[in-house]
Structure formats: C-alpha cells, structure tokens
Amino acid sequence: MMAQLQQGGPDEKEKTTALKDLLSRIDLDELMKKDEPPLEFPDTLEGFEYIFNEKGQLRHIKTGEPFVFNYREDLHRWNQKRYEALGEIITKYIYELLEKECHLKKVTLPVDAIETEPKSFIFMSEDALVNPDKLLVLIHGNGVVRAGQWARRLIINEDLDSGTQIPYIKRAIEEGYGVIVLNPNENYIEVEKTKAQIQLSSDISDEPAEKRERKDKIQKETKKRRDFYEKYRNPQKEKETMQIYIRDNGSPEEHAIYVWDHFISQSAAENVFFVAHSYGGLAFVELMIQREAEVKNRVTAVALTDSVHNVWHQEVGKTIREWMRENCCNWVSSSEPLDTSVESMLPDCPRVSAGTERHELTSWKSFPSVFKFFGEAVKAKNSLVKPTPTRRSNRIKYEEF
C-alpha cells in the first residue's frame, strides 16, 4: 500500500507524509503496556486453589500441579506480590500445625507486655520448662521465615518436611526432649502512616537547603527514569507504612537473648541443645558472647546448619572459640557426602558436609546426623568424655592466632 501511495500524485504524497507522521507518534512500547491488576489476593489456601497433599506437597486443587509463580505473563511484580501473599498464608498454616500436630503452645513476648504494645511470640512444648532431662531449642535464619520454618521456598516448591522444623520437633518429642521454637524475625509490626506522618517525614531534614535541592533534583530525575521504564500503565500504589519495634525483641540477636533470659535459662533440663540455621547461628554466637558462663553451664551441644556466624567479625573470644570447637558442629552446604569433614579457614567449630549444595536444604539433609550428634554428646557428658561431632576422616585442628 505504501508503495502504491508513493507512486501517486501530490495528494497521495500528502497522505503518505501524514501516515508516516502518525506512525512516528505512536509509542509501540506504550501500546504493549498492560494495566496492572489490583494487588488483592485470597486469604486462604483454598482461595488460592492450593492444598497440601498427604505427602506434604503444595498442589493445585483442580490440576494437582505444583505451585506456578508466573501466574500472569509479563507481570512480575504482581506475581511476586501473589507469592508473598501465599507465603503469609503458609506462615499461619505452619503456626496451626505447630499447635495442632506438634501440640506446642504459643507464648506471647514480652512476657509482661501490656495490651496496647506490639507483641511477638514463640512456641513451646508443655514440658519445655519442667523436663528434667533434655531441651531442644530451634532457631531459623533471617528473611521472611517465621517460627517453625527453615525455608519458605522449600515449603512451597518441595514439601513440609524439608521446609519446616516439624520433623525436628516431632522426633525431639518422641525422644523425650522438651522443645522451644524461637521466632527471631518477628521484630516489629507495620502500621499505615497517616497523611500527617507522610508529610512530616518528607518535610523534616537537617540538611542545608542547597544540598536538599540537589537531592530533590536527583530523586525527581530517578523517578522520571523509573516512570519511563515502568512496565505497567497504571501500577498499583502501595500504602506507606512505618515499623513499630517489639520491646526487647527488635532483632534476631535481641530475641535470642530475651528467650534465653526468660525461658531457656529458667528451664529444668540438665541438657540443653540448639539447632541454628544460617543467621540463627550468628544469633547463637551473639548469645554466647553476651551470656558466656550461663551457656557453657547449660548447653550440652549445638548443631549449626550452614551458619553465617563469623568469629572474627563478631569478635568472639578465645574461651568461646575453644568451647565451640568441643561442643558445636556446623553442617555446611557441600558436594561431599553427608558428615564428610570440610576444611575451614576460621578457628571455630568443626565443619562437615550436610550432603547438599543447597543452603536452604542443609537443616533437612543433616537431620539424622544432628540427633546422632546430640545422643553422642549426652553419652560423652555422662562418661566425662567429649564427643566426636560426627564421622570425620580427619579431625580439624585450628591454631590460635
């Protein structure tokens, strides 16, 4: 058609010019944009049309298929928000399992909280504080996980056994342990900002006017670029929120110390054991730094799973490092078979393979070895001989620096 128009007379040439001008003004990228759907999602698993089957796998009610992240093509933010909404439902579902299947009780923190202040909670077995023999304390890593979980990704994409602490809890109870499940990421509540608070936060600044103007200019340019590349024509605006921290539980480290002071240290158990995953290991080491004498006196053994603690960055003293070498073992992500010795550059506890290269799977894959380690620790304590953390071809030796 264009070729025919170009071969015509003056009128046709004018039409051609007008058509070219029209085409040049059409933003093809804009035409490709989609209106973002509302960020509104179901508040139950059934509403999402998913359910956990008899194997503990999340499956679609109608198709039986695993969870699909890309529910809507080319709408990544919406899909991510949907995933997060499902994750919140699963968190509540795990809480229910802790109470109904594991028969744990929910305990509010702080212990002296008044009705109007933000609160957190932990879970405990009925005998956690009175069991005279053994107490198991579980600490997960950081991020979106909450009490009873190791990894949300595993719960959604694999199964409940690998992604939750429930296998640990059930086995511990079967073997006569009391149990305390920490909730170190429940550090604050979020409340929506009022219009006055939003205005106040944007108005308050101690910066010089010139610097503030320059900063505002940069922010405007950044916003302009972001808006230009915005995928959606009408993106949903999210509410502005503020965080109100929970007293004495405003961080994983604070939480661990608080639970130690108010629960673990008050328990009757002769042998206290910890399983701490990822950042939970760092929180445990911080607890040791703050309560060294108490921890040494009460804790029999500590199983770390791919812990991210660092004895140098955390400025861990020599006496703690020595205690960790004798009483802790870190099952790390590795391609080596389970329990194979893994070298370390740091002078802390022995490191052995968890039998997987996936960080989030280390707690599940090391599960049988952890309880064996605890059993050996009790026997060794009773015979006044220190345990060998696990089967290792070469005992790791460290030099003090």
C-alpha positions in Angstrom: 0.0 0.0 0.0 2.8 2.4 0.9 4.5 1.7 -2.4 1.2 2.4 -4.3 0.8 5.7 -2.4 4.4 6.8 -3.2 3.8 6.2 -6.9 0.7 8.5 -6.9 0.3 12.3 -7.4 0.6 15.2 -4.9 -2.5 14.2 -2.9 -1.2 10.7 -2.4 2.2 12.1 -1.3 0.5 14.2 1.3 -1.4 11.2 2.6 1.8 9.3 2.8 3.5 12.1 4.7 0.5 12.3 7.1 0.6 8.5 7.6 4.3 8.5 8.4 3.8 11.3 10.8 1.0 9.4 12.6 3.1 6.2 12.8 6.1 8.1 14.2 3.9 9.5 17.1 2.7 6.1 18.1 4.6 4.7 21.1 4.7 1.0 20.4 6.2 0.4 23.9 3.2 2.2 25.4 0.8 0.1 23.4 2.5 -3.1 24.8 2.0 -2.0 28.4 -0.7 -3.6 30.4 -2.8 -2.3 33.2 -1.5 -3.9 36.4 -4.3 -5.9 38.1 -5.2 -5.0 41.7 -2.8 -6.3 44.3 -5.7 -8.1 46.0 -5.3 -11.8 46.8 -7.2 -14.6 48.7 -6.5 -15.0 52.4 -6.8 -18.8 52.5 -5.0 -21.7 50.8 -8.4 -22.8 49.3 -8.8 -19.3 47.9 -5.6 -19.7 46.0 -6.9 -23.2 45.0 -3.9 -24.9 46.6 -3.7 -27.5 49.3 -1.0 -29.7 50.9 -1.4 -33.3 49.9 -0.7 -36.4 52.1 3.0 -36.1 51.2 3.1 -32.5 52.5 3.5 -31.1 48.9 1.6 -28.0 47.9 -0.6 -28.9 44.9 -3.3 -27.2 42.9 -6.7 -28.4 44.0 -8.0 -29.0 40.4 -4.9 -29.9 38.4 -2.7 -31.4 41.0 0.2 -29.4 39.6 2.9 -27.7 41.8 2.8 -24.0 42.5 3.2 -21.8 39.5 5.0 -18.5 40.1 4.4 -16.9 36.7 0.6 -17.0 37.0 0.3 -14.0 34.7 2.8 -13.5 32.0 4.8 -10.2 31.9 3.5 -9.2 35.3 6.5 -10.0 37.5 5.7 -7.5 40.3 2.1 -8.8 40.5 3.3 -12.4 40.5 5.8 -11.6 43.3 3.1 -10.0 45.4 0.9 -13.0 44.9 3.8 -15.3 46.0 4.3 -13.2 49.1 0.5 -13.3 49.9 0.6 -17.0 49.6 3.7 -17.1 51.9 1.8 -15.2 54.6 -1.0 -17.8 54.5 1.5 -20.6 54.7 3.1 -18.9 57.8 -0.2 -19.0 59.6 -0.8 -22.6 58.4 2.6 -23.7 59.9 1.6 -22.0 63.2 -1.5 -24.1 63.2 0.5 -27.2 62.6 2.8 -26.4 65.5 -0.2 -26.2 67.8 -2.4 -29.0 66.4 0.1 -31.6 65.2 3.1 -30.9 67.4 1.0 -29.9 70.4 3.1 -26.8 71.2 1.7 -23.8 72.9 2.0 -20.2 71.8 3.7 -17.9 74.3 3.5 -14.1 74.0 6.5 -11.9 74.2 7.4 -9.7 76.0 6.2 -11.7 79.0 5.0 -8.5 80.7 3.5 -7.0 77.6 0.6 -4.6 78.0 -2.4 -4.9 75.7 -1.6 -1.9 73.5 2.1 -2.6 72.8 3.5 -4.6 69.8 4.0 -8.3 70.6 5.8 -11.3 69.3 5.6 -15.0 70.4 7.4 -18.3 70.5 6.2 -21.9 70.7 6.9 -24.3 73.5 6.1 -27.9 74.4 4.1 -28.3 77.6 7.2 -29.7 79.4 9.7 -27.3 78.0 10.5 -25.6 81.3 10.0 -28.7 83.6 11.5 -31.5 81.6 14.5 -32.5 83.8 16.5 -34.2 81.1 16.6 -32.6 77.7 15.5 -29.4 76.0 15.8 -28.6 72.2 15.9 -25.0 71.0 15.3 -24.3 67.3 16.4 -21.1 65.6 15.8 -20.4 61.9 17.6 -18.0 59.6 16.7 -14.5 58.6 14.3 -13.2 55.9 10.6 -14.0 55.6 10.6 -17.2 57.5 8.9 -17.4 60.9 8.7 -19.9 63.8 8.5 -23.5 62.6 10.1 -22.8 59.2 13.5 -23.4 57.6 12.7 -22.0 54.2 9.5 -20.8 52.5 10.8 -21.7 49.1 11.1 -25.4 50.2 7.6 -25.4 51.7 6.1 -24.0 48.5 8.2 -25.9 45.9 9.3 -29.1 47.7 7.4 -30.2 50.9 6.7 -29.5 54.5 9.3 -32.0 55.8 12.2 -30.3 54.1 11.0 -26.7 54.6 9.7 -26.8 58.2 11.1 -27.6 61.6 8.2 -30.1 62.2 10.3 -33.2 61.7 12.8 -32.0 64.3 10.0 -31.1 66.7 8.3 -34.5 66.4 11.5 -36.5 66.7 12.6 -34.5 69.7 9.3 -35.1 71.5 9.5 -38.8 70.6 12.9 -39.0 72.2 11.9 -37.2 75.4 13.0 -33.6 74.7 11.2 -30.5 75.7 11.1 -28.1 72.8 11.3 -24.3 72.4 10.8 -22.8 68.9 12.2 -19.3 68.5 10.7 -16.6 66.2 13.7 -14.3 65.6 12.3 -12.5 62.6 9.1 -11.3 64.3 10.7 -8.0 65.3 8.1 -5.3 64.6 4.6 -4.6 63.5 3.8 -2.5 60.5 1.1 0.2 60.6 -0.1 2.5 57.9 1.3 6.1 58.0 -1.2 8.9 58.4 -1.2 11.7 55.9 0.4 14.0 58.6 3.2 11.4 59.2 3.9 11.1 55.5 4.1 14.9 55.2 6.2 15.2 58.3 8.8 12.6 57.2 9.2 14.5 53.8 9.5 17.9 55.5 11.9 17.1 58.3 15.5 17.5 57.3 18.7 18.9 58.9 20.4 19.2 55.5 21.4 22.6 54.1 18.9 24.0 51.6 21.3 23.7 48.7 22.1 20.0 49.4 18.4 19.3 49.8 17.6 20.9 46.5 20.3 18.9 44.8 19.0 15.7 46.4 15.4 16.5 45.4 16.6 17.1 41.8 18.3 13.7 41.7 15.2 12.0 43.2 13.0 13.6 40.6 15.3 12.5 37.7 15.4 9.0 39.2 11.6 8.9 39.4 11.3 10.2 35.8 13.5 7.4 34.5 11.7 4.8 36.6 8.3 6.0 35.4 9.6 5.9 31.8 10.6 2.3 32.1 7.5 1.4 34.2 6.1 -1.8 32.9 2.5 -1.1 33.8 0.4 1.8 32.5 -1.4 2.1 35.8 0.7 0.5 38.6 -1.0 -0.1 41.9 0.1 2.2 44.6 1.1 0.6 47.9 0.4 2.0 51.3 3.1 3.8 53.1 3.9 2.1 56.4 6.0 2.5 59.5 7.6 -0.1 61.7 7.0 -0.2 65.5 9.6 -2.5 67.1 8.8 -5.1 69.7 10.3 -4.3 73.1 13.5 -6.3 73.8 12.9 -8.3 70.6 13.8 -5.8 67.9 16.4 -8.1 66.2 17.2 -11.8 66.0 20.1 -11.3 68.4 17.9 -9.5 70.9 15.2 -12.1 70.6 17.6 -15.0 71.3 18.9 -13.3 74.4 15.4 -12.5 75.6 14.2 -16.0 75.2 17.3 -17.3 76.9 16.9 -15.0 79.9 13.2 -15.6 80.4 12.7 -19.2 79.3 15.8 -21.4 78.5 17.9 -20.4 81.5 14.8 -21.0 83.7 14.2 -24.5 82.4 14.9 -27.6 84.5 16.7 -29.5 81.7 20.1 -30.9 82.5 21.0 -30.9 78.8 20.1 -28.0 76.5 20.6 -28.4 72.8 20.4 -25.9 69.9 19.8 -26.3 66.2 20.5 -23.0 64.5 20.3 -22.4 60.7 22.1 -19.7 58.8 21.7 -16.4 60.6 20.4 -18.3 63.6 23.9 -19.5 64.1 25.1 -15.9 64.3 22.4 -15.1 66.8 23.5 -18.1 68.9 27.1 -16.9 68.8 26.0 -13.5 69.9 24.1 -15.1 72.8 27.3 -16.9 73.8 29.2 -13.6 73.8 26.5 -12.0 76.0 25.9 -14.9 78.3 29.1 -17.0 78.1 29.1 -18.5 81.5 25.4 -19.4 81.5 25.6 -21.0 78.1 28.6 -23.1 78.9 27.0 -24.3 82.1 23.7 -25.3 80.5 24.2 -26.2 76.8 25.5 -29.7 76.0 25.8 -29.4 72.2 24.9 -27.1 69.3 24.2 -28.2 65.7 24.6 -25.4 63.2 23.4 -25.8 59.7 25.2 -23.6 57.2 25.7 -21.0 59.8 26.8 -17.5 58.7 28.4 -16.6 62.1 32.0 -15.2 61.9 34.2 -15.4 65.0 36.4 -12.5 63.8 33.6 -10.1 62.8 31.7 -10.9 65.9 34.9 -10.6 68.0 34.5 -13.9 69.7 36.9 -14.5 72.5 39.4 -17.4 72.8 37.4 -19.2 75.5 34.2 -19.2 73.4 36.1 -20.5 70.4 37.6 -23.3 72.4 34.1 -24.2 73.7 32.6 -24.1 70.2 35.3 -26.5 68.9 34.4 -29.0 71.5 30.6 -28.6 71.6 29.4 -27.4 68.2 29.3 -28.8 64.7 28.4 -26.9 61.6 26.8 -28.9 58.8 27.6 -26.8 55.7 26.5 -26.9 52.1 28.9 -29.1 50.2 29.1 -31.6 47.3 30.8 -34.0 49.6 28.8 -36.9 51.2 27.0 -36.3 54.5 29.2 -35.9 57.5 32.5 -35.6 55.5 34.9 -33.2 57.0 35.1 -29.8 55.3 38.1 -27.5 55.8 37.7 -24.1 57.3 39.8 -21.0 57.5 38.2 -19.9 60.8 39.2 -21.2 64.2 35.8 -22.2 65.4 33.7 -25.3 65.4 34.3 -28.3 63.1 32.6 -28.2 59.7 31.1 -31.2 58.0 29.1 -31.7 54.8 25.3 -31.5 55.1 25.2 -33.7 52.0 23.7 -31.0 49.8 25.0 -27.9 48.0 21.7 -26.1 48.6 21.9 -23.7 51.6 18.2 -24.0 52.4 18.3 -27.8 52.5 21.1 -28.2 55.0 18.9 -28.5 58.0 16.8 -31.2 56.4 19.6 -33.2 54.9 21.6 -33.2 58.2 18.5 -34.1 60.3 19.6 -37.7 61.2 23.2 -36.8 61.9 22.1 -33.9 64.2 20.2 -36.2 66.5 23.0 -38.8 66.5 25.4 -35.9 67.4 23.2 -35.0 70.3 23.0 -38.6 71.5 26.7 -38.9 71.5 27.1 -35.6 73.3 24.9 -36.9 76.2 26.8 -40.2 76.4 30.1 -38.4 76.4 29.0 -35.9 79.0 27.8 -38.7 81.3 31.1 -40.5 80.8 33.1 -37.3 81.1 34.5 -37.7 77.6 34.0 -35.1 75.0 32.0 -36.2 71.9 33.3 -36.5 68.3 30.8 -34.3 66.5 30.3 -36.8 63.6 32.2 -39.3 61.5 35.1 -37.5 60.0 38.2 -38.8 58.2 40.4 -36.1 59.6 39.8 -34.2 62.8 40.1 -30.5 62.0 42.7 -28.7 64.1 43.0 -25.0 64.5 45.8 -22.8 65.7 45.1 -19.7 67.8 46.1 -16.5 66.1 
